[in-house]
Amino acid sequence: MASTSWYFLDFASLRRHGQEVDWLLFLLPLVLMVVGGVAIYSIGYARAQPHWWQHWVTGCIGIGLMLVLSRLRYELLAHFHWLTYGLMLASLVAVMFFGVTELGAERWIPILGFHVQPSEFAKVGVIISLAALLSRHDIETPLDALRAVWILLPPWVLIFLQPNLGTSLVLVAIALGMLYWAGASGGWILLALSPVVAAVLFHFVPLAWLIWSGLMGTVAWCSLAPWRAGSAIAAVVVNLLSGQLGTWLWNILHDYQKRRLLLFLDPSQDPTGGGYHLIQSQIAIGAGTLWGKGFLKGTQTQLNFIPEQHTDFVFSAIGEEFGFVGCLFVLLVFVGICGRLLLIAHTAKDNFGSLLAIGVFSFILFQTFVNIGMNIGVAPVTGIPLPWLSYGRSALLANFTAIGLVESVAVLRHRRQYY
């Protein structure tokens, strides 16, 4: 077996690597990055903002990082995941002491003149550690699942306290997707989430809360075979009692988070304040019709009707200037990325690699669904960026890092070692 340094320089190895790389998974994020830069350029055109070229420069660094990671042995992470986990927690703790506060949240650490957001890289760290633990222990009972996901709690709490509700939800989505892939029953996952659903239904649709509680009893009866009767009764009781959980959950949210949830239900309550983003985003996307108004010709975009549009609401600029066709193109690219991730997860040579791929799949799918949903008004504003399209240097680098790890899984799925 050749040394690592020689492996990186050996021409035959490079040629073989090029043949085994999943080029579709490599190219599709690049397409999104380019489209994102074009949209960001249009958004800042009237004000000559530099965000577009910063987006592309960061993207080029991310591409290099992705290529390097694709050449490494991802299996090594399974042995050293506690190191990456410790670095992740240390960076999140550092935010509490040295973090920079912007827009009411303390999420960034200043490093060499740049603001780094550790919570973005925490997604990758959680995926690595969860994959390492889940690949070593079969999920045969709900207790097995709990033993594996305890490592999610420390980073989740630190991120939630920043406050960063959006990223904390992404971590939950990652854990649920990986648990299901590792063998956890869909019924267990539904029962775990059911108290939160019951709390929401209790405050908005009381009759649906009662129906939901009965339905969860049926789910418990079907999915917890050894303890059918007791589990069914417990599930019904827990969901009935969870009505008051909604009050507690509501009280721990920050004021701006409460406003976002209320305005999602009815943005017209504050059309010039908290509901402004949602209303203007819907207007912009609707104005694009089939083919869009054209590059640099979107009125909502060029006249700055949507503040900070280059971050969470970049999809609205694509919808206005490139229309339904442009939006459909972006969606198809995301479908392609998710499809390749699922294929690699199915064909990985070991459970650890398969779980890495499914963890990346989970967070990309969730972020895409929520971000586009809040742009068109079917999801609350949560500050979740659209992968590779939204401006955000830490998020962009973290996304390319995640793809680099999956590319390593793709390259090594037909090998036992490097040659």
N, C-alpha and C positions, 0 to 999 in steps of 0.2 A: 504493500500500500504506500503510495507516495505521500510525502509530507504535505502539510496544509499549504505552505508557501509555494511549493512546486506545483501543487494542484491548481492554484490560482493562475499560474503562469503557463502551464503546459498547454500547447496548442491543441493536441488531440483531445485533452479533457475539455477545453473550451468549446471545441466543435461538437463534442458529444453533449455537452451542457446545452448548447443552442438547439440541438435536436430534441431534447427532452423537456425544455421549458414549455409551459403552456402559454403560447404566444397570444392566444385570444384573451386570456386573463391578464396578460402583460399589457396588451394594447388598449383594451377597453377603458381602464382607468385613465390612460393617457388622453384618450378622446374626451372624457369628461373634464379632465384638467384643462384642456385647450378650450373647450366650450365654456367652462367656468371663467377662464381668463377673458374671453371675448365678451361674455355677459358683464363681467366686472368692469371691463374697459368702457362699455356702453353706459353703465350706471354712473361712473365717475367722469364721463367725457366732458360734461358742461363745467365741471369744477376742476378739471385737470388733476384728478387724484391718481396717485401712483400704485394703487392697490393691485391693478391688473398685472403689472410686471413683477411685483413682489410675489404675487400668486404663482407666476410661471417660474421665477427663480427658485422659490421654495419647492415647487414641483420637480424641477430638475434635480435638486438635491435629494428629494424623495425617490426619484427614479434610480439614482446612483445607489442609495441605501437599499432599495428593493433588489437591485441586481446583486449587491454584495450578500444580502441575506439569502437570496436564492441559491448561492454557491456554498452556503454553510450547512452543516449537519444539524437539522432541526432537532434530532433525537437528544442532542446534548442539553437542550433546554429542560428536558424531563428530569435530568439529574441535578440541574442547577436552578430549578424554578424558585427555590426559596431565596436565592440571591436576587433574582429579578423582582420577586414579591417584596423583599425587604427594601430594595431601592425605591419601588413604587410607593410604599408606605412612608418612607423617609421624605420623599418629595412632596407627598400630600400633607405631611405634618409641617414641612418647611413653609408651605403656603400660609399656615396659621400664624407663623412668626414673621415671615419676610414677604408675604404676599402683597401684591398691588391691588387696590380696590378700584374697580371700574363698574359703572352702571349698577351700583349697589351690591356688588358681589366681589369677594376676594378669591380670585382663581388663578392669578398669574404670578410667576416669580421672575424678577428682572435678572437676566444673565447676559453679560457682555453687550448691554444695550438692547437686548431683545426680551420680549415678554413671552415666557414659556408657560404653557398651561399643562401641568402634570396630569390633570384629570383625563385629558385626551389619551395620553400614553398609558394611563391606568387601565383602559379598556383592553389593551394588548397584554398587560401584565396579568390581569384577571383571567384572560383566555388561556394563557400559558399555564398558570397554576391550577386552574380548574381542569384543564386537559390532562395535566400530570397526575392529579389525584383520581380523576374519574377513570383514567386508563388502567389504573392499578387495582381498582376495586369494582366488582360488579354491583350494579344497582338492582337489588332483588326485593328490597322493602323500602317503605318511606324513610325508615331510620337510616338506611344506607345513603339515601339522597341528602339527608340532613348532615351526616358526617362529612360529606364532600363539600357542601356549599358554605360551611361555616367561615371559610376564608374570604367569602364575599363581604361579610359584615364589616370588618374594619375599614376597607377602602370606601364602602358604601356610606358609612356614617361620616367619614371625613369629607367626602364629596358633597353629601347632603347639607352639611353644616357650612359650606362655603358662602352662600348656598348655591347649589347647582342641581336643581331637581331633574333637569333634562338628562344629564349624564348618569345620575343615579338610577333613572329609569332604564337607560341603555344597559347598565350592568345587570339589572334584573332580567332584561330580555336575553342577554348573553347567557346567563345562568340557566334560564328556563330552556332555551334551545339546546344547550349542551347536555342538560339533564335528560331531556327527552331522547336525544341521540344516544346517550349512554345506557338507555334502557328503562328510565323512569316512566311509569304509566301516565298517559295523558289525564286520566282521572285524578291521580295524585296532584298533578300540577294545577288542575282546575280547582280542586279542593283547597289547595294552599292559597290561591288567589281569591277564593269565594268570599271571605269576610270583607275584603275591600269592596268588591262588587255589591255585596249586601248593604254595606254602609252607604254607598252612593244611592242605591235604589230606595233605601229607607227614607232618604231626605227628598227625593224627587218623585218616585213612583211607588208609594207604599204597597199597592196591590202586587206589583211586580216583585217587590221584596219578599212577600209571602210565597209567591210562586217559586221564586229562585231558591228560597230556603228548602222547600219541599223537593225541588229538583236536585239540590246538592245531597239530600238524603238518599235519593235514588242512585246518584253517582257513587256515593260512599258504599252503598250496598253492593254495587256491581264491581267496584275496583278494589275493595278491601276484603277479599274473600274470607280470610280466617275469622274476621270479627264483624260479620255483616250487620247484624242487628244493632250491636253497640255502636259501631261506626256510623250507621245511618242516623241513629238518634243523636249522637254527638254532633254530626254535621248539621242537622236541622237546628239544634239548640245554639250552636256557635253562630250560625248565620242569623238566627233571630236576635241573639244578643248583640250582634255586630252593628246593629242600627246605631247604637251610641258611639261606636268606633268612629263613625263619620265626624262627630263633633270633635273628638280628640285629634283626628287627622287634620281637620280644618284649622284647628287652633295652632298646630305646630307649623303651618305654612306661613311664609312671609306675606306681607300685605300685597306686594306686586304679584305673587303667585296666585293669591286669591282672586285678584282682579282679572288675571289672565283666564282663569277657569270660568268666572262669571261672564266675562265678555265673550268667551267662546260660545256660550249658550245664547247670548243676545248682544252682538257688537254694537247695536244701535243704542244701547244704554249710554254709551259714551263715545259718540262718533268722532269727536275731535280730540279725544284723549286715548285711553287704553284700547278702544276698539278701532282706532284709526288705521293701524297697520293691517288688520284683517280686512276691513272694508276696502281700503285702497288696493290691497293685493288682489282681491276678488275682481275689482274693477279692471285692473291691469290685465289679468289673465283673460277675462271675458272680452276685453277690447281687442285682443289679438286675433279673435275668430279663427279661421282655418289656417291661413298662411302667415299671419302676423302683420304688423305695421311696417316692418323692415328695420334693418340694423340702424341704430341711432335715431330712429323715428318714433319711438314709443313715448307718448306724451307723459304718462304717469312716471315713467322711468327718467326721462330727460329733464322733467320739471321738478324732480325730487319730491314727489308726492309720498314716497315710501321711505322714511328715514332708515339709515343703516341697511339699505336694500342689498348691499353686496355680501352680507353675511347670511342671516336666516331666511331672507326673502329673495334670494337670487333667482329662484324658480319663477317668480312673478315677472321678472324682466325677460326671461326666456319666453314665457307665455305671451307677453305683450308684443315683443318684437319678432318672434318666430312662430307664433300661433300654435294651434293644436298640433300641427306637423312637427314643430320643434319640440314640444312637450312629449309627443309620442316617441320621437327619436331618443330623447333622454331616457324615457322609461324603458325602451327596448334595450338600451345599453346596460341599464341596471339589471334587467332580466338576464342579459347575457352574462354579466359578472356573477350573479347569484347562481345561474345554471352551471357555470364552470366550477364554482366553489362546491356545489353539491356533487358534481361529478368527481372532483378530487377527493371529497370526503368519502365517497363510495369506493374509490379505487386505491386509497392510501394503503401503504404496506403494513401499518400498525394502528392500533386504537388511538395512540397519542396524536399521530398526524391527522387522522380522521376527525378527532375532536377539535384540533386547531382550526381545521378548515370550516367546521360547522360553527365554531365560535365566531369566526370572522363573518361567515354568512349571516348569523343571527344579528350582529350589530349593524351590518350594512343594510339588511332588509328592514330592520326596525327604524333606523334613522331615516332611510328613504321614505318609508311609509308615513312616519310622523311629520317630517319636514314638508313633504308635498301636501300632506293632509292639512297642515296648518296654513299653507299658502292658499288652498282652495276653500278653507273654512270648515273642514270636517274633523279637525283635531285642534286642541288648544295650543296656544303659543307656549313652547317650552324651552326655547333656546337651543334646540338640537340642529346642528348644521347639516346641510346636504352633502354627502361624501364627494370629495374632489371638485365640487362646484362652488360651494360657499367659501368665502374668504376666511382664512384662519390658518396661520402657518403651523401651529402645533397639530391641529386636526389633520391637515394635509400630510404632514410627515408621519403621523400615527397611522393614517390610512395606508400609505405606501409601505410602512413597516409591516403591517398586518398582511398585505398581499405578498410581500417578500417572503414571509414565513410560509405561506401557503404554496408559493412557487417552489420552495425547498421541498415541501411534501410532494409536489407534483413531480419534481425531478427525480427524487429518490424512491418513488413508489415501485419502480421495477429493479431497484438495486439493493444490495445488502451492505455495500460499503463503497467508498470512493476508490478509484483505480488510478 
